[in-house]
Amino acid sequence: MERKPWGSLQGQEVELFKLDLGGGSHAEITNFGGALVRLFVPDREGVLGNVILGYDSLEDYVACTKSLGILVGRHANRIEDAEFTLGDTTYKLNANEGRNHIHGGPGGFGKVIWEPEVVETEYGLALRLRYFSPHLEEGYPGNLQVEVTYAPAPGQGGLRIDYLATSDQTTVVNLTNHAYFNLAGGNGTILDHKLQLDADFFTPITPEGLPTGEILKVAGTPFDFRQKTPIGQGIGADHEQIRAGQGYDHNWIINGLDKGLKRAARVEEESLGRMMEVWTTKPGIQFYSGNFLDSERHPKRSGFCLETQFFPNSLRYAHFPRAILEAGERYEHTTIYDFLTAR
């Protein structure tokens, strides 16, 4: 595996790794924030193109506030009032979205240096990243050992991410990757991409992006992606939930949530023929349409996220799958991004 120095931060070295995914496809990953920096896959003519939004320097990732490509933890998405209760104890977290906590806080896993190791798997070399999160970091209880492995997926050209965590104290864990995809190679918006979500239900939100606790059917709404549908078709609809998210920024409940690894999403970009499938062991997937991207390099809706996760704010609702890791137990899940082409 190719690896090269990519700068230093607070006296620690940061590297950039090139992970071979087979068939010419490859990913570039840094151990700062575990960020997926670039991901090259072929189009229908076999031409490789980068299909995620990213930056060229460590300094840009240090300054980034849009979570481009990073590993998110301890808890992806939002926690209301930046606090939760376990047993008889209420833990106050660092608020970083108004009164609420999002994506692990301002010093979350996307802003730390992970310990890298190149390891052998049955599908080729992989990059294993480890991080120790001490008790009460960002307000979370327990000393947490985290391990994330980026590896080639079975077949050719896919990327597999395996997550593992253990704690010496009952805590809250909900890990994901926050890559922004654009299958046209970063050109233009993602509004013409056709999305299919294997989900009959979604969780509506307040204008703060917090789930209301309701579970609604997608049928008859702009949230129905059970058949492939252009992202732009309903993004400007006169619908309360579109207004609440200023587009799409919602959690869908994946069909068959008790069935282990399952397909959650499929995306097609017709001009270059790239297709992506998302497989995961998680119960939910957050589809975010890049509503708040705002830079010249990454303008509004130039990328979309499909974040596999427990439901946002799950500790507030007993009927949501809850992101609680008991002391001594293992948190494990897998997500696979598979890439295909259409003629």
C-alpha positions in Angstrom: 0.0 0.0 0.0 1.3 3.4 -0.9 1.6 5.8 2.0 3.2 9.2 2.2 3.6 12.1 4.8 0.7 14.5 4.6 1.8 17.0 7.3 1.9 17.2 11.0 -0.4 18.5 13.8 0.6 19.2 17.4 3.8 17.3 16.9 2.1 14.2 15.4 2.7 13.0 11.9 -0.3 12.6 9.5 -0.2 10.3 6.5 -2.1 9.7 3.3 -2.7 6.1 2.2 -3.7 4.8 -1.2 -5.9 1.7 -0.9 -6.1 -0.6 -4.0 -9.8 -1.7 -4.5 -9.1 -3.8 -7.6 -9.8 -3.1 -11.3 -8.0 0.2 -11.1 -10.3 1.6 -8.5 -8.6 3.0 -5.4 -9.3 5.2 -2.3 -7.1 7.8 -0.7 -7.5 8.0 3.1 -5.8 10.1 5.8 -5.4 9.1 9.4 -6.5 12.6 10.4 -10.2 12.1 11.1 -10.0 8.8 9.2 -11.1 10.9 6.3 -11.9 9.4 2.9 -10.1 12.0 0.7 -10.6 10.7 -2.8 -12.3 7.6 -4.3 -11.6 6.7 -7.9 -13.9 4.4 -9.8 -14.5 3.8 -13.5 -17.3 5.2 -15.7 -19.0 3.2 -18.5 -15.9 3.8 -20.7 -13.5 2.6 -18.1 -12.3 6.1 -17.3 -11.4 6.6 -13.6 -12.9 9.6 -11.8 -13.1 10.8 -8.2 -16.6 10.4 -6.9 -16.4 12.1 -3.5 -15.9 15.7 -2.4 -12.7 16.4 -0.6 -9.7 18.6 -0.1 -6.0 18.6 -1.1 -4.4 19.4 2.2 -4.4 18.6 5.9 -4.9 22.2 6.7 -8.2 22.2 4.8 -9.5 19.2 6.8 -8.5 20.8 10.1 -10.5 23.9 9.1 -13.4 22.0 7.5 -16.9 22.4 9.2 -18.8 20.3 6.7 -17.5 16.9 7.9 -16.3 15.9 4.4 -15.4 12.2 4.3 -14.6 11.9 8.0 -15.3 9.2 10.5 -18.0 10.4 12.8 -18.2 9.5 16.5 -18.8 8.9 19.3 -22.4 9.6 18.0 -23.3 10.4 14.5 -26.1 12.9 13.9 -28.0 14.9 16.5 -28.6 14.6 20.3 -31.2 16.9 21.7 -30.1 19.5 24.3 -26.6 18.0 24.1 -27.3 15.5 26.9 -28.5 12.0 27.5 -29.3 9.9 30.6 -27.9 6.4 31.3 -29.2 4.8 34.5 -29.4 7.5 37.1 -26.7 9.7 35.5 -27.2 12.5 33.0 -24.2 13.3 30.8 -23.8 16.8 29.4 -22.1 16.9 26.0 -20.5 19.8 24.1 -23.2 21.6 22.1 -22.1 22.5 18.6 -25.4 23.1 16.7 -27.3 25.6 18.7 -28.5 23.9 21.8 -27.9 20.4 20.4 -24.9 18.1 19.8 -24.0 16.8 16.4 -21.5 14.3 15.0 -19.6 13.8 18.2 -19.0 17.4 19.1 -16.5 20.0 18.0 -13.6 17.7 18.9 -15.2 14.5 17.6 -13.5 11.6 15.8 -13.2 13.6 12.6 -10.8 16.0 14.3 -8.3 13.6 15.9 -5.3 11.6 14.6 -5.9 7.9 14.3 -3.2 5.3 14.7 -2.8 3.5 11.3 -1.8 0.0 10.5 -1.7 -1.8 7.1 -3.2 -5.3 7.5 -3.7 -8.3 5.2 -7.3 -9.4 4.5 -8.7 -12.1 2.2 -9.5 -9.5 -0.4 -6.1 -7.6 -0.3 -4.3 -5.1 1.9 -6.5 -2.9 4.2 -6.0 0.1 6.3 -6.9 -0.3 10.0 -7.3 2.9 12.1 -7.4 2.9 15.9 -8.3 5.6 18.4 -8.6 5.7 22.2 -11.3 8.0 23.4 -10.9 8.7 27.1 -13.7 8.9 29.7 -15.7 12.1 29.3 -14.1 13.2 26.0 -16.7 15.5 24.6 -18.8 14.5 27.6 -19.2 10.8 26.8 -18.8 8.2 29.6 -16.3 5.3 29.5 -12.9 4.7 28.0 -13.6 3.7 24.5 -11.4 1.7 22.2 -12.3 2.2 18.5 -11.1 0.4 15.4 -12.2 1.2 11.8 -10.9 -0.8 8.9 -11.1 0.4 5.3 -10.8 -2.6 3.0 -11.5 -3.8 -0.6 -15.0 -5.2 -0.8 -15.6 -8.7 -2.4 -15.5 -8.4 -6.2 -13.7 -5.4 -7.7 -13.9 -1.7 -7.1 -16.0 -1.6 -3.9 -15.0 -0.2 -0.5 -15.9 -2.0 2.8 -15.8 -0.2 6.2 -15.8 -2.3 9.4 -16.4 -0.6 12.7 -15.5 -2.1 16.1 -15.6 -0.5 19.6 -15.5 -1.6 23.2 -15.9 0.4 26.5 -15.1 -0.2 30.1 -18.3 1.6 31.0 -21.8 1.7 29.5 -21.9 4.5 26.9 -23.4 5.7 23.7 -21.8 4.8 20.3 -23.1 5.4 16.8 -20.3 5.5 14.2 -20.5 6.3 10.5 -18.6 7.8 7.6 -19.7 11.2 6.2 -18.6 11.0 2.6 -20.2 13.3 0.1 -20.7 11.6 -3.2 -21.1 12.9 -6.8 -20.9 10.1 -9.3 -20.4 12.6 -12.2 -16.9 13.1 -10.9 -17.7 16.2 -8.8 -19.1 18.1 -11.8 -22.4 20.0 -11.3 -25.1 19.3 -8.8 -26.4 15.9 -7.7 -30.0 16.7 -8.6 -30.1 14.5 -11.7 -28.7 11.5 -9.8 -31.4 8.9 -9.5 -31.8 7.5 -6.0 -33.5 4.4 -4.7 -33.8 3.8 -0.9 -35.0 0.4 0.3 -37.2 1.9 2.9 -40.9 2.1 3.4 -40.7 4.6 6.3 -38.8 7.6 7.4 -38.5 9.6 10.6 -39.8 13.2 10.3 -37.8 16.1 11.9 -38.3 19.5 13.5 -36.7 22.6 11.9 -33.7 21.9 14.2 -33.2 18.5 12.4 -34.3 16.5 15.4 -36.6 13.5 14.9 -40.1 14.1 16.3 -40.4 10.5 17.4 -42.9 9.7 14.6 -42.5 7.0 12.0 -44.2 7.9 8.7 -44.8 6.1 5.5 -42.9 7.4 2.5 -45.8 6.6 0.1 -47.4 9.6 -1.4 -44.7 12.0 -0.2 -41.5 13.5 -1.7 -39.7 11.0 0.5 -40.7 8.0 -1.6 -37.6 6.7 -3.2 -38.7 3.0 -3.3 -38.2 3.3 -7.1 -35.3 5.1 -8.6 -36.2 8.8 -8.7 -34.2 11.9 -9.5 -33.0 13.6 -6.3 -34.2 17.0 -7.7 -37.7 15.8 -8.4 -39.1 16.5 -5.0 -36.4 18.6 -3.4 -38.3 21.8 -3.9 -41.7 20.4 -3.0 -44.2 22.4 -0.9 -44.0 19.9 1.9 -43.6 20.5 5.6 -40.7 18.1 5.9 -38.8 19.5 2.8 -39.1 22.9 4.4 -37.9 21.5 7.8 -34.7 20.1 6.3 -34.3 22.8 3.6 -34.2 19.8 1.3 -33.4 16.2 2.3 -31.7 15.7 5.7 -33.6 12.8 7.1 -33.3 9.3 8.4 -34.9 6.4 6.5 -35.7 3.1 8.2 -34.1 0.4 6.1 -36.4 -2.5 5.3 -35.5 -5.7 7.0 -33.6 -4.0 9.8 -33.1 -7.2 11.7 -31.5 -9.1 8.9 -27.8 -8.3 9.1 -26.0 -7.0 6.0 -28.7 -5.7 3.5 -28.9 -3.2 0.7 -30.0 0.2 1.8 -29.6 2.4 -1.3 -28.8 2.5 -5.0 -27.8 5.6 -6.9 -27.4 6.0 -10.7 -25.7 8.8 -12.7 -26.7 8.4 -16.3 -24.3 10.7 -18.2 -21.2 8.6 -17.2 -23.0 5.4 -16.3 -21.8 5.1 -12.7 -23.9 3.3 -10.2 -23.4 2.8 -6.4 -25.1 0.5 -4.0 -24.9 0.9 -0.2 -25.0 -2.2 2.0 -25.0 -2.1 5.7 -25.9 -3.9 9.0 -27.3 -0.6 10.5 -31.1 0.0 10.9 -31.1 3.5 9.4 -29.6 5.6 6.6 -29.4 9.4 6.6 -29.8 10.9 3.2 -28.5 14.4 3.1 -28.7 16.4 -0.2 -25.9 18.9 0.5 -28.2 21.7 1.4 -25.7 23.7 3.4 -22.6 23.3 1.2 -21.6 26.8 0.4 -18.0 27.1 -0.9 -16.8 27.9 -4.4 -15.2 24.4 -4.6 -18.2 22.6 -3.0 -21.3 24.6 -3.8 -24.8 23.8 -2.6 -26.0 20.3 -3.6 -22.8 19.4 -5.3 -22.6 16.2 -3.2 -25.0 13.9 -1.3 -24.4 11.8 1.9 -25.8 8.3 2.6 -24.8 7.8 6.3 -25.5 4.4 7.7 -26.5 4.8 11.4 -28.7 4.3 14.4 -31.6 6.7 14.2 -30.7 10.3 15.3 -31.6 11.3 18.9 -32.5 7.6 19.5 -32.1 7.8 23.3 -35.2 10.0 23.6 -37.5 7.4 22.1 -37.9 3.9 23.4 -39.3 2.6 20.1 -36.1 3.6 18.2 -33.1 1.2 18.1 -30.9 2.7 20.8 -27.2 3.5 20.4 -26.2 2.1 23.8 -23.0 0.0 24.2 -22.9 -1.9 27.5 -19.6 -2.2 29.3 -17.5 -5.1 28.0 -19.7 -5.7 24.9 -18.6 -5.2 21.3 -20.0 -2.6 19.0 -19.7 -3.9 15.4 -21.1 -3.0 12.1 -20.2 -3.0 8.4 -21.0 -0.8 5.5 -20.1 -1.5 1.9 -20.1 0.9 -1.1 -20.3 -1.1 -4.3 -19.7 0.5 -7.7 -21.0 -0.7 -11.0 -21.5 0.7 -14.5 -24.4 0.7 -16.9 -24.0 0.6 -20.7 
